[in-house]
Amino acid sequence: MFPISDVQGGAGTSTNMNVNEVVANTALEQVGRARGEYGYVNPNDHVNMGQSTNDTYPSAGKIALIRLLEPLFSELTLLVDALGNKADEFSTTYKMGRTQLQDAVPMTLGNTFHAWLKPLRRDLKRIEAARNELYTLNLGGSAIGSGINVSYHYQVHIVPNLASITGLPLEQAHDLFDATSNLDSYVALSGSLKNLAVNLSKMSNDLRLLSSGPRSGLHEINLPSKQAGSSIMPGKVNPVIPEVVNQVAFEMIGFDTTVTAASEAGQLELNAFEPIIFKSLITGIEHLQQAMNTL
């Protein structure tokens, strides 16, 4: 039904037309006509009426991102709460604090857990702020933001109707030219996700160091054993969960570079590279959510 690659030229036109064809053929079947009888319901003349890929594709992408962020917020909140519980549990358990990997001064293990959760709380606020920018859509702007071929009734009512259907506080951009040509809201979201990835990775580095050993490492904490650590050393246990989180963080840092480059590469009234931006953000959000669930 949707055979189109998510990375494509044309600013998403292939995906948009694919959706138009599916909608048209579904409508034809519902009125008792065969698929492809476009004289009755046409993908372009009827389904795409008053629209352009340049306003429908980014609007759909933003709604998808907003929906995907909901489970990420849930996992991040659960992780922060779990770290807070551990901070309370170990508030009187003393350990050595270290700088440059050298012994420094005493601290509690609870202090360590607090130092892990505080930046994650800040990440939650940063991602929420970036998410709020996604509620502004360029829908109704048509090809470049001028609203060409769009009826006044459609332009006025399309975003309020979409907000009602989705239950989201969507609003139409005050300047549709700006909203069509500039993608800084994606850069803001990507940056906030990269920040989360960096903080998760730093915490994972600490977990790997503090659990190192057990005989010749720090061995100040024990991580749950998830799998055999070696085919030749059966008693060895590797910190596989923090290692997974590290790798997801590396990936998100790369995605952020892609989003930054693609957003910068826009020309004049349109940026043609939203497909790779959406692919990067969607994959990054899904993997970060799964990584936090694993932790």
Secondary structure as a PSIPRED ss2 file (coil, helix, strand):
# PSIPRED VFORMAT (PSIPRED V4.0)

   1 M C   1.000  0.000  0.000
   2 F C   1.000  0.000  0.000
   3 P C   1.000  0.000  0.000
   4 I C   1.000  0.000  0.000
   5 S C   1.000  0.000  0.000
   6 D C   1.000  0.000  0.000
   7 V C   1.000  0.000  0.000
   8 Q C   1.000  0.000  0.000
   9 G C   1.000  0.000  0.000
  10 G H   0.000  1.000  0.000
  11 A H   0.000  1.000  0.000
  12 G H   0.000  1.000  0.000
  13 T H   0.000  1.000  0.000
  14 S H   0.000  1.000  0.000
  15 T H   0.000  1.000  0.000
  16 N H   0.000  1.000  0.000
  17 M H   0.000  1.000  0.000
  18 N H   0.000  1.000  0.000
  19 V H   0.000  1.000  0.000
  20 N H   0.000  1.000  0.000
  21 E H   0.000  1.000  0.000
  22 V H   0.000  1.000  0.000
  23 V H   0.000  1.000  0.000
  24 A H   0.000  1.000  0.000
  25 N H   0.000  1.000  0.000
  26 T H   0.000  1.000  0.000
  27 A H   0.000  1.000  0.000
  28 L H   0.000  1.000  0.000
  29 E H   0.000  1.000  0.000
  30 Q H   0.000  1.000  0.000
  31 V C   1.000  0.000  0.000
  32 G C   1.000  0.000  0.000
  33 R C   1.000  0.000  0.000
  34 A C   1.000  0.000  0.000
  35 R C   1.000  0.000  0.000
  36 G C   1.000  0.000  0.000
  37 E C   1.000  0.000  0.000
  38 Y C   1.000  0.000  0.000
  39 G C   1.000  0.000  0.000
  40 Y C   1.000  0.000  0.000
  41 V C   1.000  0.000  0.000
  42 N C   1.000  0.000  0.000
  43 P H   0.000  1.000  0.000
  44 N H   0.000  1.000  0.000
  45 D H   0.000  1.000  0.000
  46 H H   0.000  1.000  0.000
  47 V H   0.000  1.000  0.000
  48 N C   1.000  0.000  0.000
  49 M C   1.000  0.000  0.000
  50 G C   1.000  0.000  0.000
  51 Q C   1.000  0.000  0.000
  52 S C   1.000  0.000  0.000
  53 T H   0.000  1.000  0.000
  54 N H   0.000  1.000  0.000
  55 D H   0.000  1.000  0.000
  56 T H   0.000  1.000  0.000
  57 Y H   0.000  1.000  0.000
  58 P H   0.000  1.000  0.000
  59 S H   0.000  1.000  0.000
  60 A H   0.000  1.000  0.000
  61 G H   0.000  1.000  0.000
  62 K H   0.000  1.000  0.000
  63 I H   0.000  1.000  0.000
  64 A H   0.000  1.000  0.000
  65 L H   0.000  1.000  0.000
  66 I H   0.000  1.000  0.000
  67 R H   0.000  1.000  0.000
  68 L H   0.000  1.000  0.000
  69 L H   0.000  1.000  0.000
  70 E H   0.000  1.000  0.000
  71 P H   0.000  1.000  0.000
  72 L H   0.000  1.000  0.000
  73 F H   0.000  1.000  0.000
  74 S H   0.000  1.000  0.000
  75 E H   0.000  1.000  0.000
  76 L H   0.000  1.000  0.000
  77 T H   0.000  1.000  0.000
  78 L H   0.000  1.000  0.000
  79 L H   0.000  1.000  0.000
  80 V H   0.000  1.000  0.000
  81 D H   0.000  1.000  0.000
  82 A H   0.000  1.000  0.000
  83 L H   0.000  1.000  0.000
  84 G H   0.000  1.000  0.000
  85 N H   0.000  1.000  0.000
  86 K H   0.000  1.000  0.000
  87 A H   0.000  1.000  0.000
  88 D H   0.000  1.000  0.000
  89 E H   0.000  1.000  0.000
  90 F C   1.000  0.000  0.000
  91 S C   1.000  0.000  0.000
  92 T C   1.000  0.000  0.000
  93 T C   1.000  0.000  0.000
  94 Y E   0.000  0.000  1.000
  95 K E   0.000  0.000  1.000
  96 M E   0.000  0.000  1.000
  97 G E   0.000  0.000  1.000
  98 R E   0.000  0.000  1.000
  99 T E   0.000  0.000  1.000
 100 Q C   1.000  0.000  0.000
 101 L C   1.000  0.000  0.000
 102 Q E   0.000  0.000  1.000
 103 D E   0.000  0.000  1.000
 104 A E   0.000  0.000  1.000
 105 V E   0.000  0.000  1.000
 106 P E   0.000  0.000  1.000
 107 M E   0.000  0.000  1.000
 108 T E   0.000  0.000  1.000
 109 L H   0.000  1.000  0.000
 110 G H   0.000  1.000  0.000
 111 N H   0.000  1.000  0.000
 112 T H   0.000  1.000  0.000
 113 F H   0.000  1.000  0.000
 114 H H   0.000  1.000  0.000
 115 A H   0.000  1.000  0.000
 116 W H   0.000  1.000  0.000
 117 L H   0.000  1.000  0.000
 118 K H   0.000  1.000  0.000
 119 P H   0.000  1.000  0.000
 120 L H   0.000  1.000  0.000
 121 R H   0.000  1.000  0.000
 122 R H   0.000  1.000  0.000
 123 D H   0.000  1.000  0.000
 124 L H   0.000  1.000  0.000
 125 K H   0.000  1.000  0.000
 126 R H   0.000  1.000  0.000
 127 I H   0.000  1.000  0.000
 128 E H   0.000  1.000  0.000
 129 A H   0.000  1.000  0.000
 130 A H   0.000  1.000  0.000
 131 R H   0.000  1.000  0.000
 132 N H   0.000  1.000  0.000
 133 E H   0.000  1.000  0.000
 134 L C   1.000  0.000  0.000
 135 Y C   1.000  0.000  0.000
 136 T E   0.000  0.000  1.000
 137 L E   0.000  0.000  1.000
 138 N C   1.000  0.000  0.000
 139 L C   1.000  0.000  0.000
 140 G C   1.000  0.000  0.000
 141 G C   1.000  0.000  0.000
 142 S C   1.000  0.000  0.000
 143 A C   1.000  0.000  0.000
 144 I C   1.000  0.000  0.000
 145 G C   1.000  0.000  0.000
 146 S C   1.000  0.000  0.000
 147 G C   1.000  0.000  0.000
 148 I C   1.000  0.000  0.000
 149 N C   1.000  0.000  0.000
 150 V C   1.000  0.000  0.000
 151 S C   1.000  0.000  0.000
 152 Y H   0.000  1.000  0.000
 153 H H   0.000  1.000  0.000
 154 Y H   0.000  1.000  0.000
 155 Q H   0.000  1.000  0.000
 156 V H   0.000  1.000  0.000
 157 H H   0.000  1.000  0.000
 158 I H   0.000  1.000  0.000
 159 V H   0.000  1.000  0.000
 160 P H   0.000  1.000  0.000
 161 N H   0.000  1.000  0.000
 162 L H   0.000  1.000  0.000
 163 A H   0.000  1.000  0.000
 164 S H   0.000  1.000  0.000
 165 I H   0.000  1.000  0.000
 166 T H   0.000  1.000  0.000
 167 G C   1.000  0.000  0.000
 168 L C   1.000  0.000  0.000
 169 P C   1.000  0.000  0.000
 170 L C   1.000  0.000  0.000
 171 E E   0.000  0.000  1.000
 172 Q E   0.000  0.000  1.000
 173 A C   1.000  0.000  0.000
 174 H C   1.000  0.000  0.000
 175 D C   1.000  0.000  0.000
 176 L H   0.000  1.000  0.000
 177 F H   0.000  1.000  0.000
 178 D H   0.000  1.000  0.000
 179 A H   0.000  1.000  0.000
 180 T H   0.000  1.000  0.000
 181 S H   0.000  1.000  0.000
 182 N C   1.000  0.000  0.000
 183 L C   1.000  0.000  0.000
 184 D H   0.000  1.000  0.000
 185 S H   0.000  1.000  0.000
 186 Y H   0.000  1.000  0.000
 187 V H   0.000  1.000  0.000
 188 A H   0.000  1.000  0.000
 189 L H   0.000  1.000  0.000
 190 S H   0.000  1.000  0.000
 191 G H   0.000  1.000  0.000
 192 S H   0.000  1.000  0.000
 193 L H   0.000  1.000  0.000
 194 K H   0.000  1.000  0.000
 195 N H   0.000  1.000  0.000
 196 L H   0.000  1.000  0.000
 197 A H   0.000  1.000  0.000
 198 V H   0.000  1.000  0.000
 199 N H   0.000  1.000  0.000
 200 L H   0.000  1.000  0.000
 201 S H   0.000  1.000  0.000
 202 K H   0.000  1.000  0.000
 203 M H   0.000  1.000  0.000
 204 S H   0.000  1.000  0.000
 205 N H   0.000  1.000  0.000
 206 D H   0.000  1.000  0.000
 207 L H   0.000  1.000  0.000
 208 R H   0.000  1.000  0.000
 209 L H   0.000  1.000  0.000
 210 L H   0.000  1.000  0.000
 211 S C   1.000  0.000  0.000
 212 S C   1.000  0.000  0.000
 213 G C   1.000  0.000  0.000
 214 P C   1.000  0.000  0.000
 215 R C   1.000  0.000  0.000
 216 S C   1.000  0.000  0.000
 217 G C   1.000  0.000  0.000
 218 L C   1.000  0.000  0.000
 219 H C   1.000  0.000  0.000
 220 E C   1.000  0.000  0.000
 221 I C   1.000  0.000  0.000
 222 N C   1.000  0.000  0.000
 223 L C   1.000  0.000  0.000
 224 P C   1.000  0.000  0.000
 225 S C   1.000  0.000  0.000
 226 K C   1.000  0.000  0.000
 227 Q C   1.000  0.000  0.000
 228 A C   1.000  0.000  0.000
 229 G C   1.000  0.000  0.000
 230 S C   1.000  0.000  0.000
 231 S C   1.000  0.000  0.000
 232 I C   1.000  0.000  0.000
 233 M C   1.000  0.000  0.000
 234 P C   1.000  0.000  0.000
 235 G C   1.000  0.000  0.000
 236 K C   1.000  0.000  0.000
 237 V C   1.000  0.000  0.000
 238 N C   1.000  0.000  0.000
 239 P C   1.000  0.000  0.000
 240 V H   0.000  1.000  0.000
 241 I H   0.000  1.000  0.000
 242 P H   0.000  1.000  0.000
 243 E H   0.000  1.000  0.000
 244 V H   0.000  1.000  0.000
 245 V H   0.000  1.000  0.000
 246 N H   0.000  1.000  0.000
 247 Q H   0.000  1.000  0.000
 248 V H   0.000  1.000  0.000
 249 A H   0.000  1.000  0.000
 250 F H   0.000  1.000  0.000
 251 E H   0.000  1.000  0.000
 252 M H   0.000  1.000  0.000
 253 I H   0.000  1.000  0.000
 254 G H   0.000  1.000  0.000
 255 F H   0.000  1.000  0.000
 256 D H   0.000  1.000  0.000
 257 T H   0.000  1.000  0.000
 258 T H   0.000  1.000  0.000
 259 V H   0.000  1.000  0.000
 260 T H   0.000  1.000  0.000
 261 A H   0.000  1.000  0.000
 262 A H   0.000  1.000  0.000
 263 S H   0.000  1.000  0.000
 264 E H   0.000  1.000  0.000
 265 A C   1.000  0.000  0.000
 266 G C   1.000  0.000  0.000
 267 Q E   0.000  0.000  1.000
 268 L C   1.000  0.000  0.000
 269 E C   1.000  0.000  0.000
 270 L E   0.000  0.000  1.000
 271 N C   1.000  0.000  0.000
 272 A C   1.000  0.000  0.000
 273 F C   1.000  0.000  0.000
 274 E H   0.000  1.000  0.000
 275 P H   0.000  1.000  0.000
 276 I H   0.000  1.000  0.000
 277 I H   0.000  1.000  0.000
 278 F H   0.000  1.000  0.000
 279 K H   0.000  1.000  0.000
 280 S H   0.000  1.000  0.000
 281 L H   0.000  1.000  0.000
 282 I H   0.000  1.000  0.000
 283 T H   0.000  1.000  0.000
 284 G H   0.000  1.000  0.000
 285 I H   0.000  1.000  0.000
 286 E H   0.000  1.000  0.000
 287 H H   0.000  1.000  0.000
 288 L H   0.000  1.000  0.000
 289 Q H   0.000  1.000  0.000
 290 Q H   0.000  1.000  0.000
 291 A H   0.000  1.000  0.000
 292 M H   0.000  1.000  0.000
 293 N H   0.000  1.000  0.000
 294 T H   0.000  1.000  0.000
 295 L C   1.000  0.000  0.000
